[in-house]
Amino acid sequence: MGNYTEHTAKLPDGIELFYTDSGPPDSASYTTLVVLHGSAFTGDGMVPLHRFAHQNNLRVILCNRRDYPGSTKYTDAELEDLKAGRRVFQDRLEIQLAWLLEHFINHENTPKLSADRKSGGFILMGWSFGNATALSLLSNPDAIPKPLYQTIEPYLMSLVLYDPPYTALGYVLPGQESVYDPWADPDYPTPEGMYDNFQHWVSSYYEHPDIASGKPSGMSYEKRTERRTYATWNDEQRAKYFNTTAAVRSELPAYAPPMQAVLKAQTHDALFNADLVSSYFPNVKVFHISGIGTCYYCMWGYMENSRFYSEAVARGDKVRPTKFKLVEGGNHFLHYDMPDGLLKEVIQGCKEL
């Protein structure tokens, strides 16, 4: 899967974050792509990206989020904040993300962002539910001390929303109770069984009948399809790429109404709050990318975010500039099934913003 090294970033407050690193390419102007994995799937499953990093003038950092292997587990008090839907849970993630970027600036000689914002610096990319963490960085100026903000702000080029489910954005799917839901399948009554089914469902390739409609009826609600990324992995890969324990502990509570309300407000603040967009990371733009065959949770995230953005622009609202792209032939696992293509799309999308 290409050469890469394993590291642990030691951050303030005793926080440690494990990551794999493609290393810097032979360039003075490379961009560092910091990637946050999704729910249950670890950064290990994204290592195909390392193989194509250098030829795309990238340094790829795949970071395991809190509670995942090698990174600091959440405390009981933190998990209680998550379950209760307290904003402070996301505020902590925000400052820890800022610390992580500061770590690379201070210890890895990260190239500064060029004057035209086309090279150097950081691109922050969340995948799937990892977008709920990535969006935190742009959502609350009070969470990051001014000196820390002033350190990282000149380096941050773009935020990439890579196939977020609507739940990562705090959006709602009308009529969800009448469609297939992998989280409510009676065939899988335990959390562990639920997540096993989830692997098949989320990695399938779906054919949506009418994405352009922007309506729930335009999506496919199949339980799974014959072609799915998960089916291409052996047992060793499945064990390494997936962590049910972390997902049950620290992801399931985020899908409940209390934290969904927080994530809805977070998305609004990061993308659609005119005051924040103008004053907090004011030069950072957003690239929302999804595979055209992704699962309906993520397709609805794409359709709704695109709709909200178009409506806001039509009203003349001050919003964070966003570009949307559907990748033909891709599903939720672009990073695994077409890694070079994903990196090229990210670079091109960010440069065109």
Secondary structure, 3 states (H helix, E strand, C coil): CCCCEEEEEECHHHCEEEEEECCCCCCCCCEEEEEECCCCECHHHHCHHHHCCHHHCEEEEEECCCCCCCCCCCCHHHHHHHHHCCHHHHHHHHHHHHHHHHHHHHHCCCCCCCCCCCCCCEEEEEEHHHHHHHHHHHCCHHHCCHHHHHHHHHHEEEEEEECCCHHHHCCCCCCHHHCCCHHHCCCCCCHHHHHHHHHHHHCECCCCCCHHHCCHHHCCCCCCCCCEHHHHCCHHHHHHHECHHHHHHHCHHHHCHHHHHHHHHHHHHHHHCHHHHHHCCCCCEEEEEEECCCCHHHHHHHHHHHHHHHHHHHHCCCCCCEEEEEECCCCCCHHHHCHHHHHHHHHHHHHHC
